[in-house]
Amino acid sequence: MLLRILKMIDKQELNTNIPAHVAIIMDGNGRWAKQKGFFRAVGHENGTKAVKEAVEGAAEIGVKFLTLYAFSTENWNRPKLEVDTLMKLLVNSLRKEIDTLQKNNIKLNAIGNLDALPNKARKELLEVIEKTKDNTHMTLSLALSYGSREELIKTIQEISNKVKNNVLSPHLINEAVINKHLYTKNLPDVDLLIRTSGEQRISNFLLWQIAYAELYFTEILWPDFKRTNLFEAILDYQKRERRFGKTSEQLS
């Protein structure tokens, strides 16, 4: 159905209001596996196919920044076997997709407490980041060992130390200063936040950065997410009026 809709829409029209920064909470791997009678690990493995769909779809449509919530600080509390599986998937996916990133001119970035990652996963991640650092078509950021509250605590501590050491005056602290101390210091604010699986919550993801983001929730479980679903979310985004505190009359 959506493919037919997309074919009816002028391609140029679809490209006139593309969100610069799309963030996705990739939810539903476990439920997808459970529904099919599989172990949770199978859900995570199939979730990597949805990642490829989202990345290639975003690059195709002209999104400049795509951020995926891959592993939260809370996820460390999951069973060790599941955590180990996720880390192995991360390493294997990075190795497998390096050619795809290069082919599509995509720069890999990572946000979060990367020091908490296992050495092998962190090494592989940093290697791919280095190899793709000069790519310019799109920046793909993986949120790994990421939690927004932890990020804000880190930011407050760093700024407080600068004030304490007379490096920064308190009255000079503004949004720009805070942004420079966040994991996302090289990224713009999020325009569109997508969450799959039907859950309607933020789950400690980019709390500062989504202040004016449009939120889009879909019932689709992450392993079933296709690029057409991403296009559907962007079509919905294009119908919305982003006022940023202003009135409709002011915008017109």
N, C-alpha and C positions, 0 to 999 in steps of 0.2 A: 504493500500500500504506500509506504513512505517513498519507495523508489519511484513509483509512478508520480507522486506529488513533486518530487525533486525534478523529474524530467519536465514537468509542466512549468517550473519556475525558471525565469531567465537567470542564467548563471551569473551575469553581471549584477543583477538585483540581489542575489544571495550573498555576493561578496561585498556589498556596500556597507554592511554594519556587522562585521565579524568582531567578536570580543577579542581584545588583545591577549588577555590572560584567562585561561580556563583552568579550573582546578577540579579534580574528581576524587571523591571518596569511593574507592572501589570496594563495594560491600556485597556479600552474598556468596562467596566461594564455598563456605562450609554448608550453607543451606542447599546450594545447588548440588553438592556431592551427596548430602543426606537424602534429598528427594530421589536421587538416582541409585541409592543403595551403595555408594562408594565411600571410601575413607576420605576425610577432609583434605588430605594431601592431593587427591585427584582433582578436587575443586580448585586448589591453588595452581596446579599444573595447567588446567584449562583456562584459568584466569590470565595466564601469560598470553594466550591467543587474543583475549580482549584488549590487553595492553597494546599489542601490535596494531589492532584495528583502530584504537583510539589515537595512537601516535600518528599512524599514517593518514588517518582521516583528518586530524587536526592540521597536519602539514599540508594536506591537499587543499583544504578550505581556506588557509591563510592565517591560522592562529599563530601568533608570534611566541607565546609562552604557554606551556602546558605543564601543570604540576599534578603529580599523582601521589595520593596518600598510600604508600606501599607498606609501611611498618611503623606503628606508633610506639611511644614509650610504654604504653600499657600492654602492648602485645608481648613484651618480654615475660609477662606473667602467664602466658599460655603454656600448655604442656611442652616439655623440652623437645620431644620428637617433632612436634609441629613447628617450633621455632627453628630447629635444625633443618627441617625440610624447606622452610621459607628462605633461609640463608643459602642453602644449596641451589635453590631455584634462582635466587638473585645472581649468584656467580655464573650459573649456566646460561641465564638469559643475557647477561652482559656480554659473555663470550659469543653467544649466538647472534646477537643483534648488532654488533659493532659495525658490520658491513652495511646493514640497513640504515643505521644512523649516518654513516659516511655518505652513502648513496643519496640520501634525502637531505644532506647538508644540515643535519640536526646536531646541536650542541647538547651534551649531557651535563647536568648540574645535579647537586644533591644538597638537601637541607636537613638539619637535625644534628643530633649528637653522634657524629660518625665515629668518634673514638670508642663508642660502645659496641660497634660492630665487630664480629670475629675478624681476625687478621686477614684471612684469605678473602673474605667478602670485601673488606675495606680496600685491600690492595687491588683487587680486580676493578672495583668501582673507580678508584683514583686513576688507574691506568686508562680506562675508557674516557674519563673526564679529560685527561691530558690529550688523548688522541683526537678528541672531537672539539677541542677548545676554540679552534678557528672557524668552526662551522657557523653559518649566519642565518639560515632560513627559519629555524625555530629553536627555542631553548626548551628542552625537556628536563624538568626537575623532579627527582624522586625524593619524597619525604621519607626518610629512613631513621628509625629511632627518634621520631619527631613527636613532640607534644607542644602545643601552643603555650600552655601555662609555663612549662619548663623554659621555653624560649623567652617568654616575658620576664621570668625570674632572672635568667642569665643577663638579659638586657638591662634590667634595673640594677643588678649588681655591678655590671661594667660601667654604667653611667655614674653610679654612686661612688665608685672608686675614683673616677676622674674628677668628680666634684671634691671628694675628700683630699685628693692630691693637687688641688688647684689647677687642674688641667682644663676644667670646664666650669663655667659659672652657672648656678641653678637657673637664673633668669633667661639663659640662652637655650635651655632645653625646650625643644619643640618637636613637631612631628618628624621633621627632616632628621634631627639628631637621633630620635628613637629608631627610625627606619634604618639608619646606618649601622645600628647595633643588632639588628635582627638577622636571622639566618637568611632571610629573603632580601637582603640589602641591595642585591643586583636585579631584583624583579619588581615590576609594577604591581599595584594593588590588583586583586582578583576582580574580574568583571562578571564571570559566570561560574558558580559552584554547582557541580552536579553530584548527586548521590544516588547510587543504585540500590536495589533490593527492597525498596518501599519504606525503609526507615527514614524518619524525618527529624534528624538531629545533626549537629555539627561535629560531635565527638572530638573536641579539643584540637581542631584543625584550623590553622590560619585565622585565629580569632581577631587579631588586629587587621590583617590584610583583607578580610571580607566585609569590612564595615559598610560598604555600599555595593556589595556584590548582589547580583540577581541569583536566587536559589532555585534549583530545578531538581525535583525528586521523581524518580521513575521506579516502577515495580520490577523492572528487569533485574535479574540476578547478574552479577558481574561477568561470569563466564559466557553469558549469552549476549553481552553488549557488543554491538557492531558499529561500524562507522556511520551507518545510516541512523542509528540511535543518537549518536553525537550530533549529526546534522539536524535531527528532529529537535534536540535541545537548543541548538543555535537558532533554528527557525522560531522557536518559542521565545527566545531571548530577544529576537529582532522585533517582536510584537510589543515589547514592554517599553514603557516610558521611564527613563532614568532621570530623575529630577534633582538628586543630590541636595535635597532640602529646599529647592525652589518650587514655584508653582508651574503649572502647565503653561500659563499665559506668559511667564517669563521666558520659558524655553522657546516659545513660538515667536 
